[in-house]
Amino acid sequence: MDADDTRAVLNTSIQYIKGVGPRRAESFASRGIRTVADALLFLPRTYEDRRRVATIATLEIGQRVSFRARVEDFAVRRIGRSPRRQMFELLLGDDTGRITCRWFHFNQASFANRFRRGEWVRVAGKVSNYRGRRVLIHPDVEKVLTSADDAGEDFAAVVPVYPEIEGIYPKVVRRVMRRVVGNYSAHYPERLPAQMRQRLRLPGVDESLRLVHFPPRQADLAAYQQWRTPQQRRLVFEEFLLLQLGLALRRRRWKSNPAEVRAAPGELHRLAREMFGFELTGAQKRVLAEIAGDMAAAQPMNRLLQGDVGSGKTAVALLAALLARQAGAQTALMAPTEILAEQHFAKLGRVASRRLAGQPGLRLELLTSSVKGARREQVLAAVAAGQVDLLVGTHALLQQRVQFARLGLCIIDEQHRFGVMQRARLRQKGKQPHVLVMTATPIPRTMAMTLYGDLDVSVLDELPPGRVPIRTVVLRGNQASQAYRQVRREVEDGGQAYVVYPLVQESEKIDLRDASSMFERLRQGAFSGLSLGLLHGRMDADEKEQVMKRFARGQLQILVATTVIEVGIDVPRATVMVVEHAERFGLSQLHQLRGRVGRGRRPGSCFLVAHNLASEDARRRLQVMARTSDGFEIAEADLAIRGPGEFLGTRQSGLPVFAFGDLVRDADLLQLARDEARTLVEADPELKRPQHAALLEGLRQRWAGALALAEVG
């Protein structure tokens, strides 16, 4: 069968599989299953062991069980007083006891003829509690010939449990899937080259699909449930490989374009000392050398800069902008929020305007939605005329009216908060500019490989000398007064403090009410006689800026705030922070908040006050915070606790949605897939060899949209 015939077979509508039909096809479609190919990739979410046969006396509430029993009685019973609400009740027994099965949605005619008193059946389901009695609701029941008979495909086996499809019983789903796998898995294309499969000892795709859907009777249940079988891992590897191939091709395509701006490294370390007044860390020097090497190369830079809180990413970004200026080019720095853009502008402006080696300092401008009227026109004109070296802004930089004279470097802060198209639109403001993207806090290695697999990676893994680890203390809600006493002591000793409240719900009103009410309570109570400021998301940009300036100047001793202070604010005198309802925050967010204190000469303290520790995940997060201040370790723990989607917010992050793979569980396979993909693309840069045709087709089908790779090949 040629490729076109195979494609036609796999595109067969699920409607035409025996037992489906038009109505059930709609239910399958709600799960994204429209064709046979879709169904083959609709894998079980877990597995149930029905090989062990229990007796009725041993069945416990809450257990998933499998047992044989004799039909003792059955009847249709009314539910309540309504004659129209009915259930079918089946009474079963064995030598050890009796139990009842109930169905609330049933076909009366078929159920009436389904059972006979005295016959044996095999039952599988979950034992529930109804008024102190054990019952099974909607179990799977099949007739068997004797009390010892194991007949039936869904019994005496490891049974797949598929994600629920509304309106279709699990048993029916399994029956349909058995037909699909039995008739069509052999037609699914083998994407992996034979040589690769042999070298990596991977099973074929047909075997993998068959055994992942329907394990053999002797299967290792734990291995299946943990996705450790060779067949499961093979499917995960293929999914990862296709993505990594796409990223490798995109990386190669990027490198095939000539850079418009090529910068000479110069005496960056000496310039850095002049600009900042301190020596760069070893990590900063290493990363700066990597960036300088990229910007001097014939191809444009495409680099991810990762670093822990306080590791000096902003200083590196500014020096990269200085390199661009020396090459006669401009830099655009895009931040996700107005407040962060304003903070970058203020922080960079303090040092960038100094004369360096007799040359004028960098000319900076700010462009956000708050820059309006004549001032906006001035900024736009200056940028277009090449009179601005570094333009700091938000999404406003993407507007059509923003025209650069010669854009040579794009710096994108908190990259995950921008979409792929936004990053591309900023790049299009220049001719093949260099690109440097930065993350607010470290992201896990596997996520970096997935989100930024086409980028070179630089890591700032060293903090500036003299920074002491922040003391972190976890307190219960009724112990909060301890934290407030420490705040008062620190402030009276010349320090400054933050008191942070969460956004309790996705509502700015609650944000405002919480911080505002506590601001008044603290001002009149625990912090009476001290100068307090309030900062929250509902304030306009001018108000926020005024409050932050007063805090930075030391005019305010305590800042009561929501998470708008999460990034950017740099106040060296701030030595203590209290985070209320700390259990509501993610790990990376807590780490970012904690990084706001202890930035000066005095050591910092962070009190995490938890009011509700019912959640196991919340307890784990706070334990991690108390144990370590290493942002890379915290990022890995956060990913393990929350999972990839919630870690970044899949919809806004551009994180691919994997059908099989898990970035935590399958980290080794992701690394293997990355290595294989890069080796393969080096050997066959366009995937034009015959043995790679199936891989290229699979890449187009699986990831073309996510990677914008439709034009590849």
Order of alpha helices (4+ residues) and beta strands (2+ residues): alpha-alpha-alpha-beta-beta-beta-beta-alpha-beta-beta-beta-beta-alpha-alpha-alpha-alpha-alpha-alpha-alpha-beta-alpha-beta-alpha-beta-alpha-beta-beta-alpha-beta-alpha-beta-beta-alpha-beta-alpha-beta-alpha-beta-beta-alpha-beta-alpha-alpha-alpha-alpha-alpha-alpha
